[in-house]
Protein backbone atom coordinates (compact mmCIF):
# COMPACT_ATOMS: atom_id res chain seq x y z
CA UNK A 1 0.00 0.00 0.00
CA UNK A 2 2.35 2.66 -1.22
CA UNK A 3 -0.02 5.28 -2.59
CA UNK A 4 -3.45 6.70 -2.07
CA UNK A 5 -6.15 7.27 -4.64
CA UNK A 6 -6.93 10.59 -3.02
CA UNK A 7 -5.04 13.67 -4.10
CA UNK A 8 -7.01 16.01 -1.86
CA UNK A 9 -9.37 15.74 1.13
CA UNK A 10 -12.73 14.05 0.78
CA UNK A 11 -15.27 16.83 1.12
CA UNK A 12 -18.98 17.02 1.91
CA UNK A 13 -20.43 18.94 -1.04
CA UNK A 14 -23.36 20.20 1.02
CA UNK A 15 -21.29 21.92 3.69
CA UNK A 16 -17.68 22.05 2.54
CA UNK A 17 -16.60 20.06 5.61
CA UNK A 18 -13.60 17.77 5.23
CA UNK A 19 -14.68 14.19 5.97
CA UNK A 20 -11.40 12.33 5.51
CA UNK A 21 -7.82 12.93 4.41
CA UNK A 22 -5.62 10.81 2.18
CA UNK A 23 -3.29 8.54 4.10
CA UNK A 24 -0.54 6.10 3.23
CA UNK A 25 1.52 3.37 4.82
CA UNK A 26 5.05 4.00 3.53
CA UNK A 27 7.77 1.51 2.74
CA UNK A 28 9.00 1.65 6.34
CA UNK A 29 5.57 0.59 7.57
CA UNK A 30 4.80 4.00 9.04
CA UNK A 31 1.34 5.48 8.76
CA UNK A 32 1.36 9.01 7.38
CA UNK A 33 -2.02 10.57 8.10
CA UNK A 34 -3.74 13.55 9.70
CA UNK A 35 -5.73 13.29 12.95
CA UNK A 36 -8.97 13.24 10.94
CA UNK A 37 -10.50 10.02 9.59
CA UNK A 38 -8.36 8.70 6.76
CA UNK A 39 -8.73 6.86 3.50
CA UNK A 40 -6.25 4.32 2.20
CA UNK A 41 -6.07 2.42 -1.02
CA UNK A 42 -6.32 -1.38 -0.72
CA UNK A 43 -5.49 -3.24 -3.96
CA UNK A 44 -7.53 -6.39 -4.52
CA UNK A 45 -4.30 -8.41 -4.89
CA UNK A 46 -3.28 -7.46 -1.33
CA UNK A 47 -6.68 -8.44 0.04
CA UNK A 48 -6.55 -11.79 -1.77
CA UNK A 49 -3.05 -12.48 -0.42
CA UNK A 50 -4.53 -13.17 3.00
CA UNK A 51 -4.21 -11.92 6.55
CA UNK A 52 -0.40 -11.83 6.43
CA UNK A 53 -0.42 -9.22 3.67
CA UNK A 54 -2.68 -6.98 5.75
CA UNK A 55 -0.57 -7.26 8.90
CA UNK A 56 1.59 -4.20 8.03
CA UNK A 57 -1.53 -2.05 7.82
CA UNK A 58 -2.83 -3.21 11.19
CA UNK A 59 0.58 -2.74 12.79
CA UNK A 60 1.00 0.75 11.29
CA UNK A 61 -2.31 1.83 12.78
CA UNK A 62 -1.42 0.31 16.13
CA UNK A 63 1.93 2.10 16.29
CA UNK A 64 0.30 5.38 15.33
CA UNK A 65 -2.32 5.00 18.06
CA UNK A 66 -5.12 4.94 15.51
CA UNK A 67 -8.14 2.65 15.41
CA UNK A 68 -9.55 0.84 12.34
CA UNK A 69 -12.81 2.78 12.88
CA UNK A 70 -10.92 5.87 11.70
CA UNK A 71 -9.93 4.32 8.37
CA UNK A 72 -11.85 3.90 5.12
CA UNK A 73 -10.21 1.20 3.00
CA UNK A 74 -10.94 1.78 -0.67
CA UNK A 75 -10.64 -1.51 -2.58
CA UNK A 76 -9.13 -1.00 -6.03
CA UNK A 77 -8.94 -3.22 -9.06
CA UNK A 78 -11.15 -5.93 -10.55
CA UNK A 79 -11.96 -9.20 -8.86
CA UNK A 80 -12.24 -12.33 -10.97
CA UNK A 81 -15.19 -14.63 -10.47
CA UNK A 82 -13.11 -17.43 -8.96
CA UNK A 83 -11.64 -15.03 -6.36
CA UNK A 84 -14.94 -13.70 -5.08
CA UNK A 85 -15.39 -16.14 -2.16
CA UNK A 86 -11.89 -15.39 -0.87
CA UNK A 87 -12.40 -11.66 -1.29
CA UNK A 88 -15.68 -11.82 0.60
CA UNK A 89 -13.93 -13.56 3.51
CA UNK A 90 -11.24 -10.87 3.53
CA UNK A 91 -13.76 -8.02 3.49
CA UNK A 92 -15.81 -9.60 6.28
CA UNK A 93 -12.66 -9.92 8.37
CA UNK A 94 -11.72 -6.27 7.89
CA UNK A 95 -15.24 -5.16 8.73
CA UNK A 96 -15.27 -7.23 11.91
CA UNK A 97 -12.10 -5.44 13.04
CA UNK A 98 -13.80 -2.10 12.54
CA UNK A 99 -12.61 -0.77 9.19
CA UNK A 100 -15.02 1.12 6.94
CA UNK A 101 -14.95 -0.42 3.46
CA UNK A 102 -15.34 1.14 0.06
CA UNK A 103 -14.94 0.23 -3.62
CA UNK A 104 -13.17 2.31 -6.23
CA UNK A 105 -14.02 2.66 -9.93
CA UNK A 106 -17.62 1.58 -9.45
CA UNK A 107 -19.41 1.65 -12.78
CA UNK A 108 -16.40 0.58 -14.85
CA UNK A 109 -13.57 -1.91 -14.34
CA UNK A 110 -13.82 -2.09 -10.56
CA UNK A 111 -15.60 -4.78 -8.57
CA UNK A 112 -18.78 -6.17 -10.09
CA UNK A 113 -22.04 -4.66 -8.91
CA UNK A 114 -23.09 -8.04 -7.53
CA UNK A 115 -19.97 -8.21 -5.37
CA UNK A 116 -20.46 -4.60 -4.27
CA UNK A 117 -24.04 -5.35 -3.24
CA UNK A 118 -23.08 -8.49 -1.31
CA UNK A 119 -20.30 -6.68 0.57
CA UNK A 120 -22.46 -3.96 2.19
CA UNK A 121 -19.80 -1.23 1.72
CA UNK A 122 -19.72 2.15 3.44
CA UNK A 123 -18.57 4.00 0.30
CA UNK A 124 -18.76 3.67 -3.47
CA UNK A 125 -16.29 5.78 -5.46
CA UNK A 126 -17.25 6.48 -9.06
CA UNK A 127 -14.78 5.79 -11.82
CA UNK A 128 -12.73 9.03 -12.23
CA UNK A 129 -13.15 8.76 -16.02
CA UNK A 130 -16.93 8.95 -15.58
CA UNK A 131 -16.55 12.12 -13.52
CA UNK A 132 -14.23 13.61 -16.16
CA UNK A 133 -16.82 13.01 -18.88
CA UNK A 134 -19.63 14.60 -16.86
CA UNK A 135 -21.59 16.66 -17.82
CA UNK A 136 -20.80 16.59 -21.57
CA UNK A 137 -21.44 12.85 -21.96
CA UNK A 138 -24.99 11.86 -21.04
CA UNK A 139 -23.94 8.20 -20.95
CA UNK A 140 -21.45 8.88 -18.16
CA UNK A 141 -24.15 10.76 -16.26
CA UNK A 142 -26.51 7.80 -16.67
CA UNK A 143 -23.93 5.39 -15.24
CA UNK A 144 -23.29 7.72 -12.30
CA UNK A 145 -27.03 7.93 -11.67
CA UNK A 146 -27.31 4.13 -11.60
CA UNK A 147 -24.48 3.92 -9.03
CA UNK A 148 -26.25 6.48 -6.84
CA UNK A 149 -29.44 4.44 -7.06
CA UNK A 150 -27.56 1.28 -6.12
CA UNK A 151 -25.91 3.05 -3.18
CA UNK A 152 -29.27 4.23 -1.93
CA UNK A 153 -30.54 0.68 -2.00
CA UNK A 154 -27.67 -0.75 0.05
CA UNK A 155 -27.13 2.18 2.40
CA UNK A 156 -23.76 3.33 1.03
CA UNK A 157 -22.36 6.81 0.38
CA UNK A 158 -21.14 7.83 -3.09
CA UNK A 159 -17.96 9.77 -3.79
CA UNK A 160 -17.02 11.58 -7.01
CA UNK A 161 -13.21 11.50 -7.37
CA UNK A 162 -11.04 13.86 -9.39
CA UNK A 163 -13.50 16.76 -9.59
CA UNK A 164 -11.95 19.60 -11.60
CA UNK A 165 -14.82 21.83 -12.76
CA UNK A 166 -17.82 23.47 -11.15
CA UNK A 167 -20.08 21.94 -13.81
CA UNK A 168 -19.09 18.48 -12.56
CA UNK A 169 -19.99 19.45 -9.00
CA UNK A 170 -23.37 20.72 -10.14
CA UNK A 171 -24.21 17.48 -11.97
CA UNK A 172 -23.05 15.00 -9.32
CA UNK A 173 -24.70 17.04 -6.58
CA UNK A 174 -27.93 16.95 -8.57
CA UNK A 175 -27.63 13.17 -8.83
CA UNK A 176 -27.43 12.91 -5.05
CA UNK A 177 -23.66 12.52 -4.62
CA UNK A 178 -22.61 14.01 -1.28
CA UNK A 179 -18.86 13.36 -1.22
CA UNK A 180 -16.10 14.34 -3.63
CA UNK A 181 -12.42 15.11 -3.96
CA UNK A 182 -10.18 16.55 -6.64
CA UNK A 183 -8.26 19.64 -7.72
CA UNK A 184 -11.32 21.88 -7.49
CA UNK A 185 -11.74 20.95 -3.83
CA UNK A 186 -8.10 21.12 -2.80
CA UNK A 187 -7.37 23.42 0.17
CA UNK A 188 -6.34 26.95 -0.77
CA UNK A 189 -3.29 28.81 0.54
CA UNK A 190 -5.17 29.48 3.77
CA UNK A 191 -5.85 25.76 4.22
CA UNK A 192 -9.60 26.13 3.66
CA UNK A 193 -11.69 24.12 1.21
CA UNK A 194 -14.13 26.07 -0.92
CA UNK A 195 -17.08 24.27 -2.48
CA UNK A 196 -19.12 25.90 -5.26
CA UNK A 197 -22.50 26.90 -3.89
CA UNK A 198 -25.49 24.87 -5.11
CA UNK A 199 -28.23 26.53 -7.07
CA UNK A 200 -30.90 27.57 -4.60
CA UNK A 201 -34.08 25.53 -4.81
CA UNK A 202 -36.83 28.12 -4.92
CA UNK A 203 -39.73 25.76 -5.54
CA UNK A 204 -42.71 26.09 -3.17
CA UNK A 205 -42.20 22.52 -1.92
CA UNK A 206 -38.58 23.22 -0.97
CA UNK A 207 -39.55 26.40 0.85
CA UNK A 208 -42.16 24.59 2.91
CA UNK A 209 -39.52 22.21 4.23
CA UNK A 210 -37.76 25.07 6.00
CA UNK A 211 -34.01 25.58 6.43
CA UNK A 212 -31.65 22.71 7.06
CA UNK A 213 -30.78 22.01 10.67
CA UNK A 214 -27.14 23.00 10.09
CA UNK A 215 -28.40 26.59 9.76
CA UNK A 216 -29.94 26.38 13.25
CA UNK A 217 -26.95 24.67 14.83
CA UNK A 218 -25.70 25.74 18.24
CA UNK A 219 -22.64 24.30 20.04
CA UNK A 220 -23.22 21.21 22.11
CA UNK A 221 -21.90 20.74 25.62
CA UNK A 222 -20.16 17.38 25.48
CA UNK A 223 -18.53 15.03 27.94
CA UNK A 224 -16.71 11.73 27.38
CA UNK A 225 -19.04 8.75 27.30
CA UNK A 226 -17.41 7.38 30.46
CA UNK A 227 -17.87 10.65 32.44
CA UNK A 228 -19.26 10.45 35.98
CA UNK A 229 -22.71 11.83 36.73
CA UNK A 230 -21.24 14.49 39.04
CA UNK A 231 -19.25 15.85 36.08
CA UNK A 232 -22.52 16.34 34.19
CA UNK A 233 -24.02 18.10 37.21
CA UNK A 234 -21.06 20.46 37.20
CA UNK A 235 -21.47 21.10 33.46
CA UNK A 236 -25.14 22.01 33.89
CA UNK A 237 -24.23 24.22 36.85
CA UNK A 238 -21.89 26.41 34.79
CA UNK A 239 -24.68 27.92 32.71
CA UNK A 240 -28.45 27.86 33.34
CA UNK A 241 -29.23 28.04 29.61
CA UNK A 242 -27.64 24.63 28.91
CA UNK A 243 -30.52 22.31 28.01
CA UNK A 244 -28.55 19.12 27.39
CA UNK A 245 -25.19 17.44 27.73
CA UNK A 246 -24.16 15.03 24.99
CA UNK A 247 -21.95 12.05 25.87
CA UNK A 248 -19.51 11.27 23.05
CA UNK A 249 -16.85 8.63 22.39
CA UNK A 250 -13.25 9.36 21.50
CA UNK A 251 -14.28 10.08 17.89
CA UNK A 252 -16.94 12.61 18.93
CA UNK A 253 -19.78 10.24 18.03
CA UNK A 254 -22.84 10.71 20.27
CA UNK A 255 -23.47 7.86 22.70
CA UNK A 256 -25.98 9.37 25.11
CA UNK A 257 -28.06 12.47 25.78
CA UNK A 258 -28.71 14.02 29.18
CA UNK A 259 -31.78 16.24 29.27
CA UNK A 260 -31.34 18.97 31.88
CA UNK A 261 -34.72 18.62 33.57
CA UNK A 262 -34.82 14.84 33.81
CA UNK A 263 -31.17 14.49 34.74
CA UNK A 264 -31.16 17.09 37.52
CA UNK A 265 -34.45 15.74 38.84
CA UNK A 266 -32.60 12.49 39.58
CA UNK A 267 -30.28 14.44 41.87
CA UNK A 268 -33.04 16.47 43.50
CA UNK A 269 -34.48 13.35 45.09
CA UNK A 270 -33.35 12.31 48.55
CA UNK A 271 -29.89 10.71 48.44
CA UNK A 272 -29.76 11.53 44.72
CA UNK A 273 -26.13 12.58 44.72
CA UNK A 274 -25.08 9.62 46.83
CA UNK A 275 -26.89 7.25 44.50
CA UNK A 276 -25.69 8.69 41.21
CA UNK A 277 -22.80 11.09 41.71
CA UNK A 278 -19.88 8.69 41.40
CA UNK A 279 -21.62 6.44 38.87
CA UNK A 280 -21.34 6.80 35.07
CA UNK A 281 -23.60 9.51 33.66
CA UNK A 282 -24.47 7.06 30.89
CA UNK A 283 -26.74 5.24 33.38
CA UNK A 284 -29.07 8.23 33.38
CA UNK A 285 -28.72 9.07 29.69
CA UNK A 286 -31.24 8.58 26.92
CA UNK A 287 -30.23 7.39 23.46
CA UNK A 288 -29.17 10.44 21.43
CA UNK A 289 -31.73 11.58 18.88
CA UNK A 290 -29.53 12.32 15.88
CA UNK A 291 -30.30 14.04 12.59
CA UNK A 292 -27.90 14.57 9.68
CA UNK A 293 -26.95 18.22 9.27
CA UNK A 294 -28.73 18.50 5.91
CA UNK A 295 -32.10 17.46 7.36
CA UNK A 296 -34.82 20.05 6.61
CA UNK A 297 -36.45 21.67 9.63
CA UNK A 298 -39.85 20.10 9.02
CA UNK A 299 -38.32 16.61 8.80
CA UNK A 300 -36.38 17.26 12.01
CA UNK A 301 -39.62 18.25 13.75
CA UNK A 302 -41.20 15.02 12.59
CA UNK A 303 -38.24 13.09 14.02
CA UNK A 304 -38.63 14.94 17.33
CA UNK A 305 -42.29 14.00 17.55
CA UNK A 306 -41.76 10.25 17.23
CA UNK A 307 -41.20 9.88 20.97
CA UNK A 308 -44.00 11.56 22.90
CA UNK A 309 -41.96 11.54 26.10
CA UNK A 310 -39.03 13.40 24.52
CA UNK A 311 -40.73 15.80 22.11
CA UNK A 312 -38.75 18.81 23.33
CA UNK A 313 -35.38 17.11 23.82
CA UNK A 314 -32.53 18.65 21.87
CA UNK A 315 -31.64 16.94 18.60
CA UNK A 316 -27.99 16.05 18.02
CA UNK A 317 -26.77 17.16 14.59
CA UNK A 318 -24.20 14.83 13.01
CA UNK A 319 -21.89 14.83 10.01
CA UNK A 320 -21.16 12.11 7.46
CA UNK A 321 -18.99 10.24 9.95
CA UNK A 322 -21.71 10.41 12.63
CA UNK A 323 -19.68 12.93 14.65
CA UNK A 324 -21.50 15.41 16.85
CA UNK A 325 -21.47 18.88 15.29
CA UNK A 326 -23.80 20.50 17.80
CA UNK A 327 -27.45 20.52 18.76
CA UNK A 328 -30.63 22.07 17.48
CA UNK A 329 -33.44 22.97 19.86
CA UNK A 330 -36.97 21.97 18.98
CA UNK A 331 -38.22 25.44 19.96
CA UNK A 332 -35.98 26.91 17.23
CA UNK A 333 -37.37 24.42 14.71
CA UNK A 334 -40.93 25.39 15.62
CA UNK A 335 -40.17 29.10 15.17
CA UNK A 336 -38.54 28.53 11.79
CA UNK A 337 -41.30 26.32 10.40
CA UNK A 338 -43.99 28.69 11.71
CA UNK A 339 -42.32 31.69 10.05
CA UNK A 340 -42.01 29.84 6.73
CA UNK A 341 -45.66 28.87 6.70
CA UNK A 342 -47.08 32.17 7.95
C-alpha positions as CSV (number, residue, x, y, z in Angstrom):
1,X,0.0,0.0,0.0
2,X,2.4,2.7,-1.2
3,X,0.0,5.3,-2.6
4,X,-3.4,6.7,-2.1
5,X,-6.1,7.3,-4.6
6,X,-6.9,10.6,-3.0
7,X,-5.0,13.7,-4.1
8,X,-7.0,16.0,-1.9
9,X,-9.4,15.7,1.1
10,X,-12.7,14.0,0.8
11,X,-15.3,16.8,1.1
12,X,-19.0,17.0,1.9
13,X,-20.4,18.9,-1.0
14,X,-23.4,20.2,1.0
15,X,-21.3,21.9,3.7
16,X,-17.7,22.0,2.5
17,X,-16.6,20.1,5.6
18,X,-13.6,17.8,5.2
19,X,-14.7,14.2,6.0
20,X,-11.4,12.3,5.5
21,X,-7.8,12.9,4.4
22,X,-5.6,10.8,2.2
23,X,-3.3,8.5,4.1
24,X,-0.5,6.1,3.2
25,X,1.5,3.4,4.8
26,X,5.0,4.0,3.5
27,X,7.8,1.5,2.7
28,X,9.0,1.6,6.3
29,X,5.6,0.6,7.6
30,X,4.8,4.0,9.0
31,X,1.3,5.5,8.8
32,X,1.4,9.0,7.4
33,X,-2.0,10.6,8.1
34,X,-3.7,13.5,9.7
35,X,-5.7,13.3,12.9
36,X,-9.0,13.2,10.9
37,X,-10.5,10.0,9.6
38,X,-8.4,8.7,6.8
39,X,-8.7,6.9,3.5
40,X,-6.3,4.3,2.2
41,X,-6.1,2.4,-1.0
42,X,-6.3,-1.4,-0.7
43,X,-5.5,-3.2,-4.0
44,X,-7.5,-6.4,-4.5
45,X,-4.3,-8.4,-4.9
46,X,-3.3,-7.5,-1.3
47,X,-6.7,-8.4,0.0
48,X,-6.6,-11.8,-1.8
49,X,-3.1,-12.5,-0.4
50,X,-4.5,-13.2,3.0
51,X,-4.2,-11.9,6.6
52,X,-0.4,-11.8,6.4
53,X,-0.4,-9.2,3.7
54,X,-2.7,-7.0,5.7
55,X,-0.6,-7.3,8.9
56,X,1.6,-4.2,8.0
57,X,-1.5,-2.1,7.8
58,X,-2.8,-3.2,11.2
59,X,0.6,-2.7,12.8
60,X,1.0,0.7,11.3
61,X,-2.3,1.8,12.8
62,X,-1.4,0.3,16.1
63,X,1.9,2.1,16.3
64,X,0.3,5.4,15.3
65,X,-2.3,5.0,18.1
66,X,-5.1,4.9,15.5
67,X,-8.1,2.6,15.4
68,X,-9.6,0.8,12.3
69,X,-12.8,2.8,12.9
70,X,-10.9,5.9,11.7
71,X,-9.9,4.3,8.4
72,X,-11.8,3.9,5.1
73,X,-10.2,1.2,3.0
74,X,-10.9,1.8,-0.7
75,X,-10.6,-1.5,-2.6
76,X,-9.1,-1.0,-6.0
77,X,-8.9,-3.2,-9.1
78,X,-11.1,-5.9,-10.6
79,X,-12.0,-9.2,-8.9
80,X,-12.2,-12.3,-11.0
81,X,-15.2,-14.6,-10.5
82,X,-13.1,-17.4,-9.0
83,X,-11.6,-15.0,-6.4
84,X,-14.9,-13.7,-5.1
85,X,-15.4,-16.1,-2.2
86,X,-11.9,-15.4,-0.9
87,X,-12.4,-11.7,-1.3
88,X,-15.7,-11.8,0.6
89,X,-13.9,-13.6,3.5
90,X,-11.2,-10.9,3.5
91,X,-13.8,-8.0,3.5
92,X,-15.8,-9.6,6.3
93,X,-12.7,-9.9,8.4
94,X,-11.7,-6.3,7.9
95,X,-15.2,-5.2,8.7
96,X,-15.3,-7.2,11.9
97,X,-12.1,-5.4,13.0
98,X,-13.8,-2.1,12.5
99,X,-12.6,-0.8,9.2
100,X,-15.0,1.1,6.9
101,X,-14.9,-0.4,3.5
102,X,-15.3,1.1,0.1
103,X,-14.9,0.2,-3.6
104,X,-13.2,2.3,-6.2
105,X,-14.0,2.7,-9.9
106,X,-17.6,1.6,-9.4
107,X,-19.4,1.6,-12.8
108,X,-16.4,0.6,-14.9
109,X,-13.6,-1.9,-14.3
110,X,-13.8,-2.1,-10.6
111,X,-15.6,-4.8,-8.6
112,X,-18.8,-6.2,-10.1
113,X,-22.0,-4.7,-8.9
114,X,-23.1,-8.0,-7.5
115,X,-20.0,-8.2,-5.4
116,X,-20.5,-4.6,-4.3
117,X,-24.0,-5.3,-3.2
118,X,-23.1,-8.5,-1.3
119,X,-20.3,-6.7,0.6
120,X,-22.5,-4.0,2.2
121,X,-19.8,-1.2,1.7
122,X,-19.7,2.1,3.4
123,X,-18.6,4.0,0.3
124,X,-18.8,3.7,-3.5
125,X,-16.3,5.8,-5.5
126,X,-17.2,6.5,-9.1
127,X,-14.8,5.8,-11.8
128,X,-12.7,9.0,-12.2
129,X,-13.1,8.8,-16.0
130,X,-16.9,8.9,-15.6
131,X,-16.6,12.1,-13.5
132,X,-14.2,13.6,-16.2
133,X,-16.8,13.0,-18.9
134,X,-19.6,14.6,-16.9
135,X,-21.6,16.7,-17.8
136,X,-20.8,16.6,-21.6
137,X,-21.4,12.9,-22.0
138,X,-25.0,11.9,-21.0
139,X,-23.9,8.2,-21.0
140,X,-21.5,8.9,-18.2
141,X,-24.2,10.8,-16.3
142,X,-26.5,7.8,-16.7
143,X,-23.9,5.4,-15.2
144,X,-23.3,7.7,-12.3
145,X,-27.0,7.9,-11.7
146,X,-27.3,4.1,-11.6
147,X,-24.5,3.9,-9.0
148,X,-26.2,6.5,-6.8
149,X,-29.4,4.4,-7.1
150,X,-27.6,1.3,-6.1
151,X,-25.9,3.0,-3.2
152,X,-29.3,4.2,-1.9
153,X,-30.5,0.7,-2.0
154,X,-27.7,-0.8,0.0
155,X,-27.1,2.2,2.4
156,X,-23.8,3.3,1.0
157,X,-22.4,6.8,0.4
158,X,-21.1,7.8,-3.1
159,X,-18.0,9.8,-3.8
160,X,-17.0,11.6,-7.0
161,X,-13.2,11.5,-7.4
162,X,-11.0,13.9,-9.4
163,X,-13.5,16.8,-9.6
164,X,-11.9,19.6,-11.6
165,X,-14.8,21.8,-12.8
166,X,-17.8,23.5,-11.1
167,X,-20.1,21.9,-13.8
168,X,-19.1,18.5,-12.6
169,X,-20.0,19.5,-9.0
170,X,-23.4,20.7,-10.1
171,X,-24.2,17.5,-12.0
172,X,-23.1,15.0,-9.3
173,X,-24.7,17.0,-6.6
174,X,-27.9,16.9,-8.6
175,X,-27.6,13.2,-8.8
176,X,-27.4,12.9,-5.0
177,X,-23.7,12.5,-4.6
178,X,-22.6,14.0,-1.3
179,X,-18.9,13.4,-1.2
180,X,-16.1,14.3,-3.6
181,X,-12.4,15.1,-4.0
182,X,-10.2,16.5,-6.6
183,X,-8.3,19.6,-7.7
184,X,-11.3,21.9,-7.5
185,X,-11.7,21.0,-3.8
186,X,-8.1,21.1,-2.8
187,X,-7.4,23.4,0.2
188,X,-6.3,26.9,-0.8
189,X,-3.3,28.8,0.5
190,X,-5.2,29.5,3.8
191,X,-5.8,25.8,4.2
192,X,-9.6,26.1,3.7
193,X,-11.7,24.1,1.2
194,X,-14.1,26.1,-0.9
195,X,-17.1,24.3,-2.5
196,X,-19.1,25.9,-5.3
197,X,-22.5,26.9,-3.9
198,X,-25.5,24.9,-5.1
199,X,-28.2,26.5,-7.1
200,X,-30.9,27.6,-4.6
201,X,-34.1,25.5,-4.8
202,X,-36.8,28.1,-4.9
203,X,-39.7,25.8,-5.5
204,X,-42.7,26.1,-3.2
205,X,-42.2,22.5,-1.9
206,X,-38.6,23.2,-1.0
207,X,-39.6,26.4,0.8
208,X,-42.2,24.6,2.9
209,X,-39.5,22.2,4.2
210,X,-37.8,25.1,6.0
211,X,-34.0,25.6,6.4
212,X,-31.6,22.7,7.1
213,X,-30.8,22.0,10.7
214,X,-27.1,23.0,10.1
215,X,-28.4,26.6,9.8
216,X,-29.9,26.4,13.3
217,X,-26.9,24.7,14.8
218,X,-25.7,25.7,18.2
219,X,-22.6,24.3,20.0
220,X,-23.2,21.2,22.1
221,X,-21.9,20.7,25.6
222,X,-20.2,17.4,25.5
223,X,-18.5,15.0,27.9
224,X,-16.7,11.7,27.4
225,X,-19.0,8.7,27.3
226,X,-17.4,7.4,30.5
227,X,-17.9,10.6,32.4
228,X,-19.3,10.5,36.0
229,X,-22.7,11.8,36.7
230,X,-21.2,14.5,39.0
231,X,-19.3,15.8,36.1
232,X,-22.5,16.3,34.2
233,X,-24.0,18.1,37.2
234,X,-21.1,20.5,37.2
235,X,-21.5,21.1,33.5
236,X,-25.1,22.0,33.9
237,X,-24.2,24.2,36.8
238,X,-21.9,26.4,34.8
239,X,-24.7,27.9,32.7
240,X,-28.5,27.9,33.3
241,X,-29.2,28.0,29.6
242,X,-27.6,24.6,28.9
243,X,-30.5,22.3,28.0
244,X,-28.6,19.1,27.4
245,X,-25.2,17.4,27.7
246,X,-24.2,15.0,25.0
247,X,-22.0,12.1,25.9
248,X,-19.5,11.3,23.0
249,X,-16.9,8.6,22.4
250,X,-13.3,9.4,21.5
251,X,-14.3,10.1,17.9
252,X,-16.9,12.6,18.9
253,X,-19.8,10.2,18.0
254,X,-22.8,10.7,20.3
255,X,-23.5,7.9,22.7
256,X,-26.0,9.4,25.1
257,X,-28.1,12.5,25.8
258,X,-28.7,14.0,29.2
259,X,-31.8,16.2,29.3
260,X,-31.3,19.0,31.9
261,X,-34.7,18.6,33.6
262,X,-34.8,14.8,33.8
263,X,-31.2,14.5,34.7
264,X,-31.2,17.1,37.5
265,X,-34.4,15.7,38.8
266,X,-32.6,12.5,39.6
267,X,-30.3,14.4,41.9
268,X,-33.0,16.5,43.5
269,X,-34.5,13.3,45.1
270,X,-33.4,12.3,48.5
271,X,-29.9,10.7,48.4
272,X,-29.8,11.5,44.7
273,X,-26.1,12.6,44.7
274,X,-25.1,9.6,46.8
275,X,-26.9,7.2,44.5
276,X,-25.7,8.7,41.2
277,X,-22.8,11.1,41.7
278,X,-19.9,8.7,41.4
279,X,-21.6,6.4,38.9
280,X,-21.3,6.8,35.1
281,X,-23.6,9.5,33.7
282,X,-24.5,7.1,30.9
283,X,-26.7,5.2,33.4
284,X,-29.1,8.2,33.4
285,X,-28.7,9.1,29.7
286,X,-31.2,8.6,26.9
287,X,-30.2,7.4,23.5
288,X,-29.2,10.4,21.4
289,X,-31.7,11.6,18.9
290,X,-29.5,12.3,15.9
291,X,-30.3,14.0,12.6
292,X,-27.9,14.6,9.7
293,X,-27.0,18.2,9.3
294,X,-28.7,18.5,5.9
295,X,-32.1,17.5,7.4
296,X,-34.8,20.0,6.6
297,X,-36.5,21.7,9.6
298,X,-39.9,20.1,9.0
299,X,-38.3,16.6,8.8
300,X,-36.4,17.3,12.0
301,X,-39.6,18.2,13.7
302,X,-41.2,15.0,12.6
303,X,-38.2,13.1,14.0
304,X,-38.6,14.9,17.3
305,X,-42.3,14.0,17.5
306,X,-41.8,10.3,17.2
307,X,-41.2,9.9,21.0
308,X,-44.0,11.6,22.9
309,X,-42.0,11.5,26.1
310,X,-39.0,13.4,24.5
311,X,-40.7,15.8,22.1
312,X,-38.8,18.8,23.3
313,X,-35.4,17.1,23.8
314,X,-32.5,18.6,21.9
315,X,-31.6,16.9,18.6
316,X,-28.0,16.1,18.0
317,X,-26.8,17.2,14.6
318,X,-24.2,14.8,13.0
319,X,-21.9,14.8,10.0
320,X,-21.2,12.1,7.5
321,X,-19.0,10.2,10.0
322,X,-21.7,10.4,12.6
323,X,-19.7,12.9,14.6
324,X,-21.5,15.4,16.8
325,X,-21.5,18.9,15.3
326,X,-23.8,20.5,17.8
327,X,-27.4,20.5,18.8
328,X,-30.6,22.1,17.5
329,X,-33.4,23.0,19.9
330,X,-37.0,22.0,19.0
331,X,-38.2,25.4,20.0
332,X,-36.0,26.9,17.2
333,X,-37.4,24.4,14.7
334,X,-40.9,25.4,15.6
335,X,-40.2,29.1,15.2
336,X,-38.5,28.5,11.8
337,X,-41.3,26.3,10.4
338,X,-44.0,28.7,11.7
339,X,-42.3,31.7,10.1
340,X,-42.0,29.8,6.7
341,X,-45.7,28.9,6.7
342,X,-47.1,32.2,7.9
